[in-house]
């Protein structure tokens, strides 16, 4: 008998573990944590998700978990919960059984979320606000959880396990990357299936990146104020379900669509990294809706003000903060991470506002419960963990303070490199530290240079094209009177704000983009590039396009077909050349920090900084605030390694010249042991970066144009 037509569903006691709705081949076990609930009803729906067929009281309560087993239930069943308990906001309790709640462990969602006042536990507009109680039923406007069958034929799929030192991250958005791609079939655009097409996979493989970092793909709810303006949460940092993929990125609603995408990326040797948001949920503050956690056990799931638990601690700036100090909330996060690794085969995570996750009631702690749990977990041992190491809470900026095994976004790298190429004074000492791997931040507890995730641009901020085309943000389309987004962008428009037809300005902007990208890929650490920077994607000066699910954010693939001043095809060729150069020279991705030590037989230091005159820099040279040209030698004979297997590889010597002066500078090519001369392999004056392959004798002076980056490879003596 079908569960949808039964007049009375059979329910057995079931088990308290695992949490969620789990099909075992015979029936479905339902288990929901709530320490303070008095009763839990499992609500079953017909195939449309609009009609509630039956309510089943979960019969057992074990270790603060409500559970029951439905022997007649099958995959595809739609369900939600109603949870009974005290409605006492002043004490931190917000139970309201009139509100259908999503299962925090739901593996798939069905149906759209439609905003209405019925989603709030209190009477919207009442004089007592959230202290009132709303009795309206919200079920018809809520998505439902769907029981899934996890079966999938992975075949020979394996995690690529790209060594950290070899990793090249590519941050992108599932929807925006494919929405305008001419070779992706229209029905598949904006979806996981679109990302699985040969056109996309071939492009990523040809580009040379090793790891795709997707903006959030876990289930979200668009904020009500955005929907009222005809907008939506494009970035996805408003999670409502930590196990379910966001339905808008699926053509079928079947989990195999996501798994197929992962399998095809793996087949191409590309890792899948997910941006995840475990710091807050879509339920907002005390005036926010009741969608899941708030109505299941508000006092357990969220950090509340100790002296007034009616209100939420807001270390995230979004209204609420998940309480990872609670063992069941920590369990949910860890279960979610393991699920995405074991069931969905992802290769790593980037944690939004990761400082929140490591903050105990007394403050940030590198030995917090969450960080300790991750560190000892065998499932996560080979998984890449990347922290966004800041939040808006007290002591929120923690760059460099995460424990061994973690990589971290390094915003000091971004700001320093932007300011250097903009021409700011006094940037050379800071630039040297960032290009060499930021040892001042990360060299402790055995951490390696790869712990610094270097980036010039990311989803949050200007695109690379806009960094050199706009002095100011232009976020008017967001509907917040341009008040949102960062104001300190360290950008420079080269004399004209926005687009221009002036060929000289366009050429200068294109060269600056090449300079910024060259610095990124020539630096020690882990490079991360924003998708679209390689073809000149612009957001028209919007540096906070979080709500722009439209052509402002979607990549315009026509830009790769060409264009003036090095745009389009030439820029794409330049990026491919850069990535190939990085892969060809292990000295650009050293697994150890460089400190100017003599570690090779020829007596040459592992890293040497020169003045343009070929003199090794001394203290007085670093104090020259007007200097904007630097020459960097990387000695590949000094114990360079490939990957992380410890196998030595003699990699030769590279010479990098970064000239941010507006005028040309004469640079003396240094004389080093066993060198006949130098051969230029990269030149940012040229649209595709091709260098002059002719050998230049060591000791010779060569002119380097203003705002230019060059890379030379040592031509060794015949006897070596």
NULO-171670 format. One record per atom (N, C-alpha, C): residue in one letter; x, y, z. Coordinates in steps of 0.2 Angstrom, whole numbers, plus 5000, padded with zeros to 4 digits. Layout:
N
AXYZ...
END
This chain:
720
X500449945000X500050005000X500450065000X500350114996X500750174995X500650215001X501250245003X501250285009X500750355008X500750375002X500350435000X499550425001X499350355000X498650345000X498450305007X498950285011X498750255017X498350295021X497850265025X497450305030X497750315036X498150265038X498550265044X499250225043X499750265044X500450245042X500650195048X500950145047X501250105052X501950135054X502050145060X502650165063X502950125068X503650115067X503950075072X504450115076X504750095082X505150135086X505750165082X506050125078X506650155074X507250165079X507750205076X508350215080X508550285080X508950305085X509150375085X509750395081X509950345078X510550365073X510550315067X510650345061X510950415060X510350465060X510550525061X510050575060X509750585053X509150615052X508850625046X508450575044X508250575037X507850525034X508250475030X508350415032X508750365029X508450305027X508450285020X508150225017X508650175018X508450115020X508950055021X508750005017X508350015012X508149955007X507449925009X507249935015X506649905017X506149965019X506350015022X505950065025X506350125026X506050175030X506450235031X506450255038X507050265041X507150285048X507150365048X506750395053X506750465054X507050475061X507550525061X507750545068X507950615068X507750655073X507750725073X508050745080X508550775081X508750805087X508350865090X508150865096X507850925099X507850905107X508250945110X508350935117X507750965121X507451015118X506851045122X506151035120X506150995114X505450985112X505050945116X504350945116X503950905120X503550855115X503550865109X503250815104X503550835097X503550785093X503750795086X503350755081X503050795077X502650755072X502950755065X502950695062X503250695055X502650705050X502650755046X502150765041X502250745034X501850705032X501950675025X501450705020X501750715014X501450755009X501350715002X500850734998X500750694992X501250714987X501250694981X501850694976X501850774974X501350814975X501350884973X501750924978X501750894984X502050934990X501550984993X500950984990X500451044992X499951014997X499850944997X499350925002X499650875007X499550895013X499750855019X499350795020X499650735019X499250675019X499150645026X499650655030X499550625037X500150655041X499950655048X500450675053X500650605057X501250595058X501450535062X501850555068X501650545074X502050565080X502650515080X503250545081X503850505082X503750475089X503750405089X503550375095X504150375101X504750385099X505250365104X505750435104X506050435110X506450495112X507050465116X507650465112X508250435115X508850485114X509150495120X509750535120X509550605116X509050635118X508750695115X508650695107X508550635105X508350625098X507650595097X507250625093X506550595092X506650555086X506350495086X506450445081X505850395080X505850375073X505350325072X505450295065X505250235063X505350195057X504750185054X504650205047X504150185043X504250135038X504050075039X504250015035X503950015028X503350055027X503050065021X503350125017X503750165019X504050225016X504550205011X504650245006X505050235000X505450294998X505950294994X506250354992X505750394987X505850454988X505350504984X504850524989X504750504995X504250525000X504450595002X503950635002X504050705004X503750715011X504150755015X504050765022X504250825025X504050845031X504250895035X504150885042X504250925047X504150915054X503750975057X503350955062X503051005066X503250985073X503551035077X503851025083X503551065089X503351025094X502951055099X503451075105X503251125109X503651145114X503451215117X503851245121X503651315124X503851365119X503351415118X503551475114X503651525119X504251535121X504551585126X505151615124X505151665119X505751695116X506151725122X505951755127X506351775132X506751725136X506551665135X506951605138X507351575132X507251595126X507651565120X507251515117X506651505118X506251445115X505751475110X505751455104X505251475099X504951425095X504651375099X504251315096X503651345094X503451325088X502751335085X502551285080X502151235082X501951185078X501551205072X501351265072X500951285066X501451295060X502051295061X502551305056X502851235054X502851225047X503151165044X503851175044X504251125046X505051145047X505351095043X505951115040X506351075036X506851035040X506950975038X507350925042X508050955041X508450965046X509150995045X509550945041X509450875041X509750825038X509450805031X508950845028X508650825022X509150825017X509150765013X509650765007X509450795001X508850805000X508550834994X507950874996X507750934993X507250974994X506750964988X506150974989X505650974983X505151034984X505051074979X504551124979X504951194980X504651244978X504851314979X504751344986X505151384988X505051424994X504651494992X504051504995X503751564994X503651605000X503851665000X503751715005X503051735007X502951725014X502251755016X502351765024X501951805027X501951815034X501851755038X501651705035X501451645039X502151605041X502651625038X503351595039X503651615046X503351665049X503551695055X503251665061X503551645066X503251615072X502851665076X502951735075X502551785078X502151815073X501651865076X501251895071X501551955069X501751955062X502052015059X501652075060X502052125062X501652195063X501352205069X501352155074X501052165080X501452205085X501152235090X501552285094X502052255098X501952185099X502452155104X502952115099X502952125093X503352085088X503452015090X504051985091X504151915091X503951885098X503651925102X503451895109X502651875108X502351895102X501751865100X501751795097X501251765096X501251695093X500751695087X501051665081X500651665075X500351595074X499751585073X499451515072X499351495065X499551535060X499451525053X499951465051X499651425046X500051365044X500451385037X501051375037X501451395032X501651335027X501351275028X501551215024X501551225016X501051255014X500951255006X501551305003X501851345007X502351395004X503051365006X503151305009X503751285011X503951225006X504651225005X504851165001X504851105006X504851045004X504850985008X505450945007X505650915012X506150865012X505950805008X506450775004X506250715000X506750655002X506450605003X506850545005X507250524998X507850504999X508250494993X508550414994X508650394988X509050334987X509750354985X510250334989X510950364988X511350324982X511050274980X511350224975X511650264969X512250254967X512550284961X513150244959X513250234953X513750194950X514350244949X514850244954X515450294953X515950264948X515950194947X516450164943X517050174946X517550194942X518250204944X518450274947X517950314949X518050384951X518550384957X518950424957X519450434962X519550504963X519750524970X519850594971X520550604968X520650664964X521250674961X521850684966X521750704972X522250714977X522850754974X522650814972X523150864969X523550884975X524250874975X524650904981X524450984982X524451004988X524351074989X524851114986X525451094985X525951144982X525851144975X525451104972X525351104964X524651134963X524251154968X523551174967X523551244964X523051244960X522851314957X522051314957X521851354961X521151364963X520751414958X520151394956X519751434951X519151444954X518951504957X518351514960X517851534955X517251494955X516751514950X516051494953X515551504949X514851504951X514451454946X514151404949X513851354945X513351384940X512951424942X512451454937X512851504933X513151554935X513451604931X513951584926X514351534928X514851504923X514551484917X513951454917X513751414911X513051454908X512851504911X512151524909X512251554902X512751584900X512851614894X513351584889X513451524891X513951484887X513651464880X513851474875X513551454868X513551384867X514051344870X514051274868X513751234873X513451264878X513051224883X512351224881X511951174880X511251174878X510851214883X510451254880X510051304884X509651274890X509351204890X509051184896X509551164901X510151164900X510651144905X511051204908X510951254905X511351314907X511151334914X511651354918X511551374925X511451314930X511651254928X511551194932X512151154932X512151104937X512651054938X512751014931X512251004928X512250964921X512651004916X512551074916X512851114912X513651114913X513851114920X514551104921X514851044919X514450994918X514650924916X514750914909X514550964905X514650964897X515350964895X515450934889X516150924887X516450994886X516051044883X516351114882X516651144888X516251134894X516551164900X517151124903X517051064903X517651024905X518251034901X518151034895X518751044890X519051114891X518651164892X518951234894X519351234900X519051204905X519451204912X520051164911X520051114908X520651074907X521251104903X520951134898X521451174893X521751234897X521351264901X521551324905X522151304910X522151244913X522651224917X522551224924X521951244926X521851244934X521751174936X521851164943X521851094946X521251084950X520951144952X520351134957X519851194956X519251174955X518651214954X518351234961X518351294963X518051314970X517351344968X516851304970X516151334968X515851374974X515551434972X515151464977X514651424980X514351434986X513851384989X513351354984X513351284985X512851254981X512351214986X512451224993X511951194997X511351234997X510751204999X510151234998X510051305002X509751354999X509751415002X509051445001X508851495005X508251535004X508451605002X508151634997X508251704995X507951745001X508251805003X508051845008X507351885005X506951895010X506251925008X506351995005X506852035008X506952105005X507152104998X507552044996X507852044989X507252024985X506851974987X506251954982X505852014981X505752054986X505252104985X505452154980X506152154979X506452204974X506552164967X506352104966X506452064960X507152044960X507452034965X508152004965X508151944969X508751904969X508851844973X509551844975X509651794980X510351784983X510751744978X511151774974X511451744968X512051704971X512451734976X513051704979X512851644983X512351644986X512051584990X512251574997X512551635000X512751635007X512151645012X511651605011X511051605015X510751535016X511151495019X510951415019X510351405023X509951355021X509351325024X509451255025X509851225021X509951145022X510751135020X511051095025X511751085024X511951015021X511450975019X511550915016X511250915008X510750955007X510450955001X510751004996X510850984989X511051034984X510451084983X510651144981X510151194979X509751174973X509051164973X508751144968X508751184961X508951254962X508951294956X509551274952X510051234954X510551214950X510451144947X509851114947X509751044945X509151044940X509251014935X508751004930X508250954931X508450904935X508050844937X507850844944X508250874948X508050864956X508350804958X508750764954X509050694956X509750704958X509950674964X510650694966X511150664961X510950624957X511450594952X511750654947X511350704947X511650764942X512250794945X512250804952X512850834955X513350784955X513250714956X513750664956X514050654950X513650664944X513950654938X514450714936X514250774938X514750824937X515350814941X515350794947X515950774951X516350724947X516050674945X516450614942X516750644935X516450684931X516750704925X517250754926X517250794931X517750844933X518350794936X518250744940X518750704942X519150664936X518750644931X519050614925X519550654922X519350724922X519850774919X520450794924X520450764930X520950774935X520850834939X520250864939X520050924942X519650914948X519950944954X519550934960X518950984961X518550964965X517951004967X517951024974X517951084975X517951124981X517351154982X516951154988X516351184989X516451244994X516151294993X516151354998X515551335002X515651335009X515151315013X515051365019X514351365021X514151425026X513951385032X514351375037X514151335043X514151395049X514151455047X514251505052X513551535054X513051535049X512351555051X511851525046X511251535047X510751505043X510251565040X509851545036X509351595033X508851615037X508851595044X508251615048X508351685051X508951715050X508951785053X508951795060X508851855062X508851875069X508151855073X508051885078X507451875082X506751895078X506851935073X506251945069X506251905062X506651855062X506751815056X506251765056X506151725050X505651675049X505851615053X505351565054X505451505057X505451455051X506051425049X506051375044X506251315045X506751305050X506951245052X507251245059X507951265060X508251255066X507951295072X507651355070X507351405075X506751365079X506351335075X505751295077X505951225080X506551195078X506651135081X506951135088X507451185089X507751195095X508151255095X507851305095X508251375095X508751385100X508651355106X509151365112X509751325110X509751275107X510351235106X510651255099X510351265094X510651275088X510951345087X510751395091X511051465090X511351495096X511851535095X512151575100X511751625102X511451635108X511051685110X511351725116X511151785117X511451825122X511351795129X511851785132X511751755139X511351785144X511251855144X510851885148X510151905146X510051885139X509451905136X509351855130X509151795131X509151745126X508651755120X508251805121X507751825116X508151845110X508751875111X509151895105X509751855103X509951865097X510551815094X511151855095X511651815096X512351845095X512451845087X512751905085X512751915078X513451925075X513951875076X514651875074X514651875067X514151855063X514151845056X513951905052X513551955055X513252015052X512651995048X512351935049X511751915046X511151905050X511251915057X510751915061X510751855066X511151795064X511151745069X511851705068X512051665073X512651635073X512551565075X512751515071X512651445074X513051425080X512851385084X513151375090X513551305090X514151315087X514551255086X514851225093X514751265098X514951235105X514551185107X513951175104X513451125106X513651065103X513751005106X513950945103X513550925097X512850935097X512450905092X512450955086X512551015087X512651065081X513351045078X513851035082X514451015079X514450955076X514050905078X513950845075X513650855068X513150895068X512850915061X513250935056X513750985058X514251005053X514750955051X514950915056X515450865054X515050805050X514450795051X514050745047X513950775040X513850835040X513750865033X514450865029X514950885032X515650875029X515750805026X515650755031X515850685029X515350665023X514750685023X514250665018X514450695011X514650755011X514850785005X515550745002X515950725006X516550685004X516350615002X516050585007X515950515005X515350495000X514850535000X514250524996X514350564990X514550624990X514550664984X515250674981X515750644984X516450634982X516850704981X516650754985X516950824984X517650814987X518150864985X518850854987X519050904992X518550954994X518751004999X518251055000X518351105005X517951155007X518251215008X517951275006X518151335008X517551365013X517751385019X517351395025X517251475025X516551495024X516451565024X516451585032X516751645033X516851675040X517051615044X517551585043X517851525047X517951545054X518151605055X518251625062X517651615067X517051615064X516451605068X516451525070X516751485066X516651415068X517151395073X517751435074X518251425079X518151465085X517651505085X517551545091X517151505096X517451505102X517051475108X516751535112X516351525117X516051585121X516551635123X517151615124X517751655127X518151685121X517951665115X518351695109X518651645104X518951675099X519351625094X519851585098X519851525096X520251475099X520551425093X521151425091X521451375086X521351305089X521151295095X521051225097X520351215099X519851255095X519151245097X518951175095X518251165098X518051095096X517951085089X517751135085X517651115078X518351105075X518851145076X519551135073X519851075075X519751055081X519950985084X519650935081X518950935080X518550885077X518850875070X518950925066X519150915059X519850885059X520250905063X520950885063X521050805064X520550785068X520650705070X520250665065X519850695061X519350655057X519650615052X519650555052X519950515046X519650525039X519050535039X518750545032X518950615029X519150665033X519350725031X520050735031X520450685032X521150685032X521450705026X521250685020X521550705013X521050755010X520650795014X520250845011X520550915012X520450955007X520751025007X520251065011X520551095016X520151145021X520451215020X520051255018X520251325017X519751375021X520051415025X519751465029X519651535026X519051565026X519051635026X519151665033X519751685035X519951685042X519751755045X519151775044X518851835047X518151835048X517851875053X517151885053X517051955056X516451975058X516352045061X516252045068X516451985071X516351975079X517052005082X517052005089X517652025092X518251985091X518852015089X519451975088X519351935081X518951965077X518751925071X519251915065X519751955065X520251945060X520851905062X520851845059X521351795062X521751765056X521951805051X522351775046X523051755049X523151695047X523751655049X523751625056X523151625059X523051595065X522651525065X522551495060X522251435059X522751375060X522551315062X523051265064X523351235058X523851195059X524151155053X523651115050X523751105043X523251075039X522751115035X522751175038X522251225035X522651275030X522251295024X522451355020X522051405022X522251465021X521851525022X521851575017X521251605015X521251665011X521751725014X522151755010X522651805012X522451865009X522051905012X521851975009X522352025010X522852015014X523452055014X523852055007X523851995005X524151984998X523752024993X523152014993X522752054988X522852124988X522852154994X522852224995X523552254993X524052214995X524752234994X524952234986X524752184983X524852174976X524452234972X523852244974X523452294970X523852364971X524052374977X524352444979X524952454976X525352394975X526052404972X525952424965X525552384961X525452394954X525052464953X524752484958X524452554957X524952614957X525452594961X526052644961X526052674968X525752644973X525852674980X526552664982X526752714986X527452714989X527552674995X528152654996X528352615001X528052545002X527852514996X527552444996X528052384995X528652404993X529152344991X529252294997X529452325003X529552275008X528952225009X528352255010X527752215010X527652165004X527752194998X527652154992X528152094993X528752104995X529252044995X529051994999X528752015005X528451955010X527951925007X527451955003X526851925001X527051874995X527551894990X527751854985X528151794987X528451804993X528851744995X528451694999X527851705000X527351655004X527151675010X527251745012X526951765018X527151725024X527851715025X528051675031X527951715037X527851785037X527751815043X527051795046X526651775042X525951755044X525851675045X526251635041X526051565041X526651515043X527251545044X527751495046X527751485053X527351435055X527351415062X527051355062X527151315067X526951245068X526951205062X527551215059X527651165053X527251185047X526851235047X526451255041X526851275035X526651265029X526951275023X526751335019X527151355014X526851415010X526251405007X526051345005X525351335002X524751355007X524951365013X524351385018X524151455016X524551495012X524251565010X523951555003X523251565003X522951564997X522951634994X523351644989X523451714986X522951724981X522651784981X522151804976X522151884975X522051904969X521951974967X521251994967X520851944965X520051954965X519751894968X519151904970X518651844972X517951874971X517451824972X516751844971X516551904974X516851924980X516751974984X517152034982X516952084978X517452134976X517352144969X517852184966X517952204959X518152134955X517952124949X518352084945X518952114943X519452074940X520052104938X519952154933X519552154928X519452204923X519152264927X518752264932X518552324935X519052354940X519552314942X520052334947X520452394943X520552384936X520952434933X520452484929X519852474930X519352524926X518952564930X518952554937X518552594941X518852614948X518852674950X519052694956X518552684962X517952684960X517452684965X516952624963X516552604968X516052554967X515452584964X515052544960X514452564957X513952514958X513652504964X513252454966X512452474966X512352524962X511652544962X511152494960X511252444956X510752394955X510552354961X510952354966X510752314972X510252344976X510052404974X509452434978X509652464985X510252474986X510452504993X510752564993X510652604987X510952674987X511652674987X511952624984X512752614984X513052614990X512652604996X512952605002X513352535004X513152485000X513452415002X514052404998X514452355000X515052334997X515652375000X516252354998X516852395001X517052454997X517252505001X517452564998X518252564997X518652535001X519352535000X519552474995X519552484988X519652434983X520352434981X520752484982X521452494980X521452484972X520952514969X520952504962X521152574959X521152574952X521352634948X521152624941X520752684939X520352684933X520852704927X521452724928X521852754923X521652814920X521252854923X521052914921X520352924918X519952864917X519252874915X518952814919X518352834922X517952794926X517552754922X517652684922X517252634918X517552634911X517052614906X517252594899X517452654896X517952644891X518252704887X518452674880X518452714875X518652694868X519352714867X519652754872X520352774871X520852714871X521152704865X521552644864X522152644869X522452694871X523052704875X522852674882X522252704884X522052684891X521852604891X521452584886X521352514886X521952464886X522452494882X523052454882X523452454889X523452504892X523752514899X523352474904X522652474903X522352434908X522452354907X522452334901X522652264899X523252244902X523752284901X524452274903X524452264911X524052304914X524052304922X523652244924X523152214920X522852154922X523352094921X523852104916X524352054915X524852054921X525052114923X525452124928X525252094935X524552104936X524252074942X524252004942X524051974936X524051904936X524651864936X525151904933X525851874933X526151874940X526051924944X526251924951X525951864955X525251854953X524951804957X525251734956X525351714949X525551654948X526351644949X526651694950X527451694951X527551694959X527051694963X527151704970X527151634973X527551624979X527451564983X526751564986X526551504987X525851494990X525351464985X524751464987X524251434982X523851494979X523951494972X523551544968X522851534967X522451584968X521651574967X521451624962X521151604956X520951654951X520251654951X519951714950X519151714949X519051704942X518551654941X518251644934X518051704931X518251704924X518151764920X518651814920X519151814924X519651864924X520051854918X520151784916X520551764910X520251794903X519551814903X519251834897X519051904898X519151944903X518952014904X518252024906X518051974911X517351984913X517252054917X516752084916X516652144920X515952144923X515852174929X515252184933X515052254933X515352294928X515152364927X515252404934X515752384938X515952424944X515552404950X515152354949X514852324955X515252274959X515452294965X515952254969X515552214974X514952214974X514552174979X513952144975X514052104970X513552074966X513152014968X513052014975X512851954978X512051944976X511751994974X511051984972X510851994965X511451984961X511352004954X511351934950X510851894950X510751834946X510551854939X511051884935X510851914929X511451924925X511451964920X512051974915X512652014919X512452044924X512952084928X513452024930X513251974933X513651924936X513851864931X513351844926X513551794922X514051804917X514551754916X515151764912X514851774904X515151834901X515051844894X515551814890X515351754888X515851714884X516051744877X515751784875X515951824868X516551864869X516751874875X517351914876X517951874875X517951814875X518551774873X518651764866X518251794862X518351794855X518851844852X519051894856X519451944854X519352004857X519552064854X519452134857X520052164857X520052234857X520652274857X521052264864X521652284863X522152294869X522252234873X522252174870X522452114874X521852084877X521252104876X520652074879X520452014875X520051974878X519851914875X520351854874X520451834868X520851784866X521551794868X521851854868X522551864870X522651854877X522151874881X522151874888X522151804890X521651764887X521651694889X522251654887X522551674882X523251644880X523751654885X523751724887X524151744892X524151704899X523551694901X523351654907X523651584906X523451554901X523751484899X524451484900X524751534897X525551534897X525751534904X525451584908X525651584915X525551524919X525051484918X524851424922X525351374920X525551374913X526051324911X526751334914X526851404914X527551424917X527551394924X527051404928X527051384935X527151314936X526751274932X526851204932X527551174930X527851214925X528451194923X529051204927X528951244932X529551264937X529351254944X529551204947X529451184954X529651244958X530151284956X530351334961X529851384962X529351394958X528751434959X528251414964X528351344966X527851314971X528251274976X528751314979X529151274984X528751254990X528851194993X528451174999X528751195005X529351235005X529651265011X529751345010X529751375016X529851445015X530551465013X530651525010X531351545008X531551605012X532151595014X532451645018X533151675016X533351665010X533951685008X534551645011X534451585012X534951545014X535351505009X536051495010X536451465005X536351385006X535951365001X535751295002X535951244996X536251274991X536451234985X537251234985X537451184981X538251174981X538551234978X538251274974X538651334970X538651394975X538351384981X538451444985X537851494984X537451484980X536951534978X536351524983X536051584986X535551574991X534851554987X534451524991X533751504989X533351554986X533451614989X533051674986X533451734987X533551774982X533951834982X533551894979X533551954983X533252014980X533752064978X533652084972X534152134969X533852204968X534252254968X534052314966X534152314958X533852364954X533852364947X534652364945X535052384949X535752384947X536152324948X535752264950X536152204950X536452194957X536352234962X536652234969X536152204973X536352154977X535852124982X535652174987X534952174988X534652224992X534952215000X535052275002X535252285009X534752325013X534852335019X534252365023X534152435021X534652475019X534552545016X534152545010X534152495006X533752485000X533052475001X532952435006X532252425008X531852485011X532252535014X531952595017X531752645012X531952635005X531852685000X531052674998X530652725001X529952724999X529752734992X530252764989X530052784982X530252724977X530552674979X530752624974X530152584973X530052564966X529452534964X529652474959X530252454959X530552404954X530952354958X530852294957X531152244961X531352184957X531952154958X532152094954X532252034959X531951984958X531951924962X532251864959X532751834962X533051774960X532751714964X532551664961X532351604964X532851544962X533151514966X533651464965X533351394965X533251364959X532951294959X533451244961X534151264961X534551214963X534551204971X534251244975X534251244982X533751204985X533751134983X533351094987X532651094985X532451114979X531751114977X531451044976X530851044977X530450984977X529850994973X529650934970X528950934967X528450894971X527850924971X527350894975X527550894982X527350844986X527450834993X527750774995X528050734990X528350674991X529050674993X529350734994X530050744996X530550724991X530350704985X530850694980X531250754977X531850764977X532250824975X532150824968X532150884965X532250904958X532550964957X533150964953X533551024951X533151064946X532951124948X532451154943X532751214940X533351234940X533651284937X533551354941X533651404938X533551474942X533151514937X532651554941X532251604938X532351674940X532251724936X532351794938X531751824936X531451864941X530751894940X530951964941X530652004937X530752084937X530052114937X529852154942X529252184943X529352254944X529152294938X529352364938X528652404938X528452434944X527852474944X527952544943X528552564941X528652634939X528252654933X528152714932X527752734926X528352734920X528952744922X529452754917X529852684917X530252684911X530652624910X531252624915X531452564917X532052564922X532552514919X533152534919X533752484917X533952434922X533852374920X533952324925X534652284923X535052274928X535652234926X535552164928X535552114923X535452044924X536052024928X535951994934X536451974939X536851914936X537451914938X537951854937X537951804942X537751744940X537751694945X538151634943X538351594948X538751534946X538451494941X538851474936X538651424931X538151454926X538151524925X537651554921X538051584915X537751564909X538051604903X537651664902X536951664904X536551714902X535851704904X535351744902X534651734904X534251744897X533651704898X533251704892X532551724895X532251774891X531551794894X531051754891X530651724896X530051684894X529351704896X529351764899X528751804900X528851874900X528351914896X528451984895X527752014895X527552054900X526852074901X526752134896X527252154892X527152204887X526752174881X526852114880X526552074875X525852044877X525352054873X524652034874X524651964877X524951914873X524951844875X525551824880X525951874882X526451864886X527151834884X527151814877X527751784875X528351824875X528851794878X529451834879X529951824873X530451874873X531051864868X531451814870X531451754866X531851694868X532651704867X532851764864X533551774863X533951774870X534551744870X534851744877X535251814878X535151844884X535451904886X536051884891X536651914890X537251894894X537151914901X537351874906X537351894913X537851954913X537552004917X537952064918X537752124914X537352104909X537152154904X536552194907X536452254905X535952294907X535352294901X534752284903X534252284899X533652334901X533352364896X532852414898X532152374899X531852394905X531152364907X530652424907X530252424902X529752474902X529352484908X529052544909X528652554915X528052504915X527852494921X527252444923X527352384918X527852344920X528052284916X528252234921X528152164919X528352114923X528752064918X529352044920X529752004915X529951934919X530051884916X530251824919X530851794914X531451784917X531951754914X532151684917X532351644912X532651574914X533351574913X533751554918X534451554917X534751504912X535151524908X535451484903X536151464906X536151394907X536751374911X537351364906X537951364909X538551344906X538551274903X538951264898X538851204895X539151144899X539551164904X539851114908X539451084913X538851124915X538451094921X538051034919
END
